[in-house]
C-alpha cells in the first residue's frame, strides 16, 4: 500500500558483493511491495527481504487491491532486492527508494554503490556468485 513504514530489512545472501558491508538487519523507511509470487528468474539471487511479522501486511487503503498482501512468514519469501547474473548479464532490482529520504539512508546508498560496482564488474570477479 502507498504508505511509508519503517521496516527492518533482512540481508538474505551476506556473501554477495552487493551486500558487502551491510548489516544482517537494517531499518529503512519506505513503501513496500507485495507480489503475486516471489520472482523466479534464471540466475537470480535474493539479497534483501522483509520480515512480515514486523508490520501489518493488510491493505486498508486501496479498495481494488486485495486485502491480504502477505507473501510469506520468511523474509526470503518477500524479497525487495535481488541480483541476476546470467552469462555476461548482471543486473540488480530494488523495490526500495520511493521517497527522497531513501537517498539519505547510509545503508541504502551503500547497497546502491555496491550494486553499481558489481554490475560494472568492479567487484565480485568475473563469475556469477
N, C-alpha and C positions, 0 to 999 in steps of 0.2 A: 504494500500500500504506500501511497505517496506521503509518508510521514518520516521525519528524521528521528532515529533512535540510536542510542549509544549501545553498540553491540560488542561483546568480546569475540573477536575473530580468532580462529584457531588455525595455526600452521599445520598443514597435513603432511608435507613432504619436506622435512627440515634440511635435507642434504641437497635439495635442488638449488642451483646457483641463484635463481630468482629470490629465494628465501634466505639467502646468506645474511647473517647479522640481524635477523628479525626474531623477536621472542616467540615462544610457543603459543602464547595467548596475548592479544593486544586489543585495547579498546579503540573503537573508531565510530564516529557519529555519521550516519548516512541513511539513505533509504535502503530498503532491501528488496531483492527479487526472489520470487519463487518460480520455479519452472515446473512444467507438467511432469518432467522426469529429469534426473541428473543427466547432463550431456554425456554422450558417448561418441568419441571421435578417435579414429586410429591415431596412436602416438600421443594421446592426451594424458597429462599428469595433473591430478588435483592438487592445488597448492594451498588454498585458504577456504575454510568453511565456517558456517555459522552454527553455534550451539543453540538449537531451537528452545531449549529449556530456559534460556536467558531472556526470553521475550514472549509475547503472545502472538503467534502466527495466525491470528484470526482477522479476517478482513471485516472492518466495521465502517469502511469509508465509501467504497465504490460498489454500488449495487449490482452492476453487471458482472463483477468478478466473483469467483467462488468465495464462500465464507471461510472455509478451512483451507489455509495456504501452507499447511505443514507439508514438508517433504520427507523428513527423516529425523529420528531422535539422535542421529550421529552427525557431527559436522561434515564428515565425508559424503553424506547423503544430501547435503545442502551446500554445494560448492559456490564460491563467489569469485575465485580467481583460479585459473588453470593455464597450463602451458601445453603447447602442441609442438612436437618435434617428429617430423616425418620426412625421411630422405634429407634433402637440402633445406627444407622449410622449417622455420622456427617462428612461433607466434605465442603471444600471451594475451589472454582475455581477462579483464577485470570488470566486475559489476559494481565496483566502488567508484566514488568520485563524482557523485551527482551535484554536490554543493561546493561552492568555492572554499569552504572551510576544510574540505578534504585535502586541499593542496597546502595546508598549513600543518598537517599531521606528519610528524617526522617519520613514523613507520611507513605510512603510505608513500611518501616521497622516496624513501629508501627502497621500497618494493618497486616503484616505477623506474628508478635509476638502475636497479639490478635487472629489471626486465629489458630495458633498452640495451644494456651491456650484453645480456645473454642472447637476445635476438640478433644483435650485430656481431656476435661471436667474439666479443672482447673477453668474455668469461665462459667457463663451462666446457672448454675444449671443443673438439670437432664432432664428438659422438653425442647421441641423444642420451639423456640420463635414464 
